[in-house]
Amino acid sequence: MKPLVIFGAGSIGCYIGGRLAASGTAVHLVGRPALGETLDEHGIQTSDHLGGRWHARRDQFRYASDVSDDFPATDVVLVCVKSAATAEAGAALADVLAPGTLVISFQNGLHNAEVLAQALPHCEVLTGMVPFNVVNQGQGHFHQGSQGQLEVQQATAIARIGAAFDAAGLTLQQHPDMAAVLWSKLILNLNNPINALAGIPLKTELSQRSYRRALALAQIETLRLLEQANIATAKIIALPTPWLPHALSVPDWLFRILGGKMLAIDPQARSSMWEDLERGRRTEIDWINGEVVRLAESLGQQAPVNRMLIQLIREAEQGGRRDWSGDELLAVLRCAATAAP
Ligand SMILES: NC(=O)c1ccc[n+]([C@@H]2O[C@H](COP(=O)([O-])OP(=O)(O)OC[C@H]3O[C@@H](n4cnc5c(N)ncnc54)[C@H](OP(=O)(O)O)[C@@H]3O)[C@@H](O)[C@H]2O)c1
C-alpha cells in the first residue's frame, strides 16, 4: 500500500498521522527537522479526552523535512499546515504529486482548499474540517482535548481512505456543503483570539460569562452578515450554529447545565492561537476574524467587533497584552460596536 502523506507535521498532522500509523496505515510525515528528532526518540504518542491512548513506534511511520527527501509515490495527501503556509505547501507538492492524487485540507479558514487547488490543478483537492482541539504536549505526545468527528467534503474518492480512518477510530463524516461547515467552524473559532487574549485555558475562559459574552458579540456580528449574504451554516456541535450566542450569554450556573458539552474540554487545553502567540509565530487571525471583516466589506458594511479583535491580536503579536479579563475585553468590544457609524 502506498503511504498516505501528511504535509505539516504539527498538532493536527501528528495527531491524525499518529492515530493512522498506530492502526497500521503507512504514513509519511513532512515537518520540521526539530520535531523529527523528537519523534525519532519517542515515536508518536496520541491520547484523547476520553482516556484513549495510542502509540506509533518509529518504525511505523516515515518522516522527512521536505518533499525532496525520499518522497514516496502516494495517492493521498493531508495538508495540515497553518493557513499562512498553504501556498508554500501547494508549491512544494506541485512537483511531486501524480495526476489524480487526493489532497485534503485539514485546516481552519475558508479558502485553503482553493489555494491548494490552484497550485495543484492535476489533483483532486477536497475540504476537510477538524472539530476538536489538539495540543502538542512535548516528547512526541499529541492530545485531543475536546470532542468531535472529522468532516470532509462528500466525494467518491473518500472511499480510498475511509477504511484506514475507520481502523484508526477517526471515522470521516462526509458533508455535501463544506462552505456551511467551514463558516460554522469559523464561528466557533472566533473564540481563538478571545482565548489567546485571556491567556488562560479554554475551560476556565468559557466558564466565565464575560468572556462568553465577548465571544457572543463577535458571533452575533458574523451571523448577521451571513444572513445578509445568504450564506448557510451547518450544525457541527450539539446546538444549531445560530443559537450559539444565546447559549453563551446565559449566567454561569445555567451554562454549566446547558453548555455541558462545550465545557467537556481538558482543563489545560488552549487555542492554537494562544500557542502561536506563545511561540512568537504569526497567528491565523487574518483567516478567521479577517474573513468576517472581508465579508462585511463585500456587503458595504462594517464588522467593528471582529476588527477590534484583529487589532488586539496584532498588538499581542508585537508583545502587547495577553492577560485581558473578561470584563475588560467585553467593555472594549462593546465600545467598538457602539462607536462604529
Ligand atoms: N491545533 C488545533 O487544536 C487545531 C484544531 C482544529 C483545526 N486546526 C487547524 O489545523 C491547521 C494546522 O494546525 P496545527 O495546530 O496542527 O498547526 P501547527 O502545530 O503549527 O503544525 C503545522 C506544522 O507544519 C510545519 N510546516 C509548515 N510549513 C512547512 C513546510 N513547508 N515544510 C515542513 N513543515 C512545515 C509548521 O512548522 P513552522 O511552525 O515552523 O512553520 C508546523 O510545525 C490550522 O489551520 C489550524 O487552525 C488546529
The ligand as an ORCA input file, in Angstrom:
! r2SCAN-3c Opt
* xyz 0 1
  N      -4.327     22.655     16.900
  C      -5.638     22.560     16.960
  O      -6.208     22.286     18.016
  C      -6.481     22.719     15.726
  C      -7.823     22.292     15.764
  C      -8.595     22.382     14.613
  C      -8.042     22.910     13.456
  N      -6.746     23.353     13.454
  C      -6.232     23.901     12.209
  O      -5.388     22.926     11.615
  C      -4.319     23.566     10.898
  C      -2.988     23.068     11.464
  O      -2.926     23.499     12.816
  P      -1.823     22.951     13.833
  O      -2.215     23.477     15.170
  O      -1.620     21.496     13.646
  O      -0.539     23.740     13.296
  P       0.987     23.512     13.702
  O       1.062     22.812     15.009
  O       1.658     24.821     13.526
  O       1.500     22.465     12.620
  C       1.910     22.785     11.332
  C       3.359     22.339     11.214
  O       3.730     22.326      9.837
  C       5.038     22.906      9.737
  N       5.246     23.389      8.384
  C       4.699     24.458      7.782
  N       5.151     24.567      6.519
  C       6.017     23.549      6.336
  C       6.841     23.136      5.243
  N       6.841     23.811      4.081
  N       7.609     22.049      5.388
  C       7.620     21.373      6.563
  N       6.880     21.701      7.636
  C       6.090     22.782      7.520
  C       4.998     24.017     10.766
  O       6.280     24.480     11.077
  P       6.507     26.062     11.412
  O       5.648     26.393     12.595
  O       7.971     26.140     11.660
  O       6.071     26.814     10.182
  C       4.310     23.308     11.936
  O       5.256     22.570     12.673
  C      -4.535     25.072     11.103
  O      -5.275     25.612     10.039
  C      -5.356     25.138     12.385
  O      -6.162     26.298     12.502
  C      -5.948     23.250     14.558
*
